[in-house]
Structures are given as structure tokens and as C-alpha cells.
Amino acid sequence: MVTKLEHVNVTVSDLDRSIALVQDVFGWKLRWRGGSIHSGESAHVGDDETYVALYRHPEQAGRPVDSYTTTGGLNHIGVLVEDLDAVEAKVKAAGLEPHSHADYEPGRRFYFRDHDGTEWEVVSYL
């Protein structure tokens, strides 16, 4: 039996900006967009098998101070890419700052925070 993670759902402040970011940085496509829970709006952005659900609530609250110390907090979203350097260039072009670069067995990685403070880990095993 094969088990895969299908999606993760994260709340964003600007749905259009978040869709554009993940499409540009990761080359993902918009799979679906529409009304969602609590009178919000969601978009599913990814590939044919997996995606990130981006959710915008009409009455947005602030984000937690530190997800790593908040029980149930989202610490980061990990994305596997073929060309780490090309993705890093796109992150920089979006005005975001890559950090915590590391070469480790079996690959390389860096992190960045998007406009809402959500942390993304970008990793390559090539």
C-alpha cells in the first residue's frame, strides 16, 4: 500500500499574491479556486498529485508569534526541487530572502519566509 501526503492547507493574507508566488517559484499550476469554509476563499496550487491549499478568511487574524513553540503550529512546508539554485534565484526575484543554507547527506537545502511569514524549506537531492 502506497501512502502519500496529498496536500497541506495554510492561511494567507492575500490569495492572489500567494498563488502567484508559488506558481512562479515552484512552477505549479492553479488546480482549483473557489468559496470555502467560514465564507473564505481557497485555491489549490500544485501538480496533478499534490498541492498546497491556500486559504483566505474574510476576517484575518494575526499569525502566531513563533510556530516552533506553538503546539499545532506549522513550522515549514518542504518542497523537493531539481534545480535548487534556479528556485533560489526566483525566491530572491520575488523580494524574499533565502536563509539557513546547508549541504547535508543526502542533499542541499535553504529556507525562506513568504509574505505572510510562512517558512518554506526547499531541498534538492541531485
VENHU-V213646 format. One line per field, one symbol per residue. ss: DSSP state (2 for helix, 1 for strand, 0 for the rest). psi: psi as a letter, one per 30 degrees, with the letter a starting at -180 (. if undefined). burial: b if it has 16 or more other C-alpha atoms within 10 Angstrom, else e. Layout:
ss = ???
psi = ???
burial = ???
This chain:
ss = 000000111110002222222222220011111110222011111100001111110000000000222000000011110002222222222000001111110011111110000011111100
psi = kkklkelkkkklfjeeeeeeefeeefglljekkalakhgaklkjkbafellkjkkjkfikllllejffgjkgkjelkkkklejeeeeeeeeefggljklhkkkljgalllllkafffkkkkkkkg.
burial = eeeeeeeeeebbbebeebbbbbebbbebbbeeeeeeeeeebbbbbbeeebbbbbbbbeeeeeeeeeeeeeeeebebeeeebeebeebbeebeeeeeebeeeeeeeeeebbbbbbbeebbbbbbbee
